[in-house]
Amino acid sequence: MKYILVSGGVISGLGKGIVSCSIGAILTECNVPLCMIKIDPYLNIDAGTFSPYEHGEVYILNDGGEVDLDLGHYERFCDLTLTSDNNITSGKIYHNIINKERHGDYLGQTVQVVPHMVNSIETWIKNVALKSCSKDGKTPEVCIIELGGTTGDIEGMAFFEAFRHMQFHLEDNNFCSVHVSLLPETSNGEIKTKPTQHSIKSLLSRGLQTDILVLRSRRQIHERIPKKLANLCQVRGERIICLHDVDCLYKVPIMIEQQGLINMLNTVLESNFTLNTNKMSKWEDLLYRSIYYKEMISIGLVGKYTKLSDTYKSVLDALQSAALHMNYKVDIILIESKNLVEKIDKPGKTEKNDTNEDIESIRTTKCTKNRRLSYSDPSDAWKALKACDGVLVPGGFGDRGILGKINAIQYARTNDIPFLGICLGLQCAVIEFARNELHLTDANSIEFDFNTQHPVVIEMLEYDSVNKGGTMRLGLKETIFNEPCYLQDLYGSNSAHERHRHRYEVNQNYVEQLESKGMKFVGKNKEGNRMEILSLKDHPYFYGVQYHPEFLSKPNKPSPPFLGLIKKSIEYQTKKFS
């Protein structure tokens, strides 16, 4: 087994995860069986109870693990299926050690960071590294480990000690240290190397020599800078990779490969990885399509965490993958749901003055990044929503901005605009339909109003409502299509296997009333008692799914619900302007 450690310096958030999965993507194209591990030194057991503003999205695995979003990059870039054991936290390590101590496994020893915590980390890594993560079931030959944070963090010291210990006891050709460091730029445009020098010296002080150095910068740098760092930091010049900011992540594996990563790894690990000349064509094709496709549609993402797009990272990637599959680009307009709480016009059909020059300017503005529309004036948010070709309401928790989501769903439903609701989005669709079609004006979820007279969304009784961490309905579940529908055609199967993360569900007592007015629950769990897919009978594309399809979407294999939304949004746009 060969280990590749990816660490970071100067600041966190440099893109270590993208560097790690890009290395993995290149090795995958070399037909090397992989395992990938993300280490988060925080004391939380997992990411399940994090605020979205802390670390972005909580990514869900097949086994129900609630993990860092970097594992989503690993699965998408390298086509892996990971487990919760592939995400190590200090909380998990301490929990494991304390349990052993309470059981008497240490036979009366004084339990310490060294050797007990260090040994626990090393044992965990070596055990997970041997587990297959690929569809073919092959035992991994290379384990890529990303260590979160920076070299100076006190939380990471035990992990650095564990890697020093591993490196010392492994054969020289079985361990490679990749260090990612920032080259900051002053206001006058000067690139500074001193922070990187200190970062590498800090790593050396922990017993780890940098084998490959990745330099992150805002723009392309002059060749004298890596030469200078090679001389000052004891890193060979031919093992330095320069990565400047790019507008498309698909560029990163190509950039790393073009700078000779395979030769670097072959030298350090004394391996024989071989990349055929056409092996990177998958990434080159994705990059070409993302840059040169001119046709564009706009999707309005109505959420409560739009100030941090990482909260919806997998959703954004799934939309982009589906659009590229249809030879389109997608302009994702992030709309703060609280700004849609106040209705600008009466509910119902679009008025003529809604298609004015303001809306058209929003539609036709060339946009290279997702736009966040969080204006204090609600009319701006409504204009943005009405300019969209499709509407998506993603998952979330809490009642802030819920009425805005319900209003957006009503607008999409009554104007035949393609709509996809995910998890909470499905629940909001049920609430909106019950209020406006069943005339149950106080219909609500007990999450938002425990005393509502019409609880159309209720809590699942078998799940713990006191302890929040790891107590929801989590992981891969099977949904059975109980009647034919367009979404079933997209899946090409009588069932869908998708990942779930929810505590609330549609109240079965209201299903008959809802279906009598045209809302059909076309997908349920195997027992038939959970409503997992809804659709509207006479709507071009109106679907809500209780699961999270974004977590199984891949760059070359888009998720069916997202693909359906993009297809129907293209049709809507064509019809709108024909």
Secondary structure, 3 states (H helix, E strand, C coil): CEEEEEEEECCCCCCHHHHHHHHHHHHHHCCCCEEEEEEECCCCCCCCCCCHHHHCCCEECCCCCEECCHHHHHHHHHCCCCCHHHEEEHHHHHHHHHHHHHHCCCCCCCCCHHHHHHHHHHHHHHHHHCCCCCCCCCCCCEEEEEECCCCCCHHHHHHHHHHHHHHHHCCHHHEEEEEEEECCECCCCCECCHHHHHHHHHHHHCCCCCCEEEEEECCCCCCHHHHHHHHHHCCCHHHEEEEECCCCCCHHHHHHHHCCHHHHHHHHHCCCCCCCCCCCHHHHHHHHHHHHCCCEEEEEEEECCCCCHHHHHHHHHHHHHHHHHCCCEEEEEEEEHHHHCCCCCCCCCCCHHHHCHHHHHHHHCCCCCCEEECCCCHHHHHHHHHCCCEEEECCCCCCCCHHHHHHHHHHHHHCCCCEEEECHHHHHHHHHHHHHCCCCCCCEECCCCCCCCCEEEEECCCCCCCCCCCCCEEEEEEEEECCCCHHHHHHCCCEEEEEEEECEEECHHHHHHHHHCCEEEEEEECCCCCEEEEEECCCCCEEEECCEHHHHCECCECCHHHHHHHHHHHHHHHHHCC
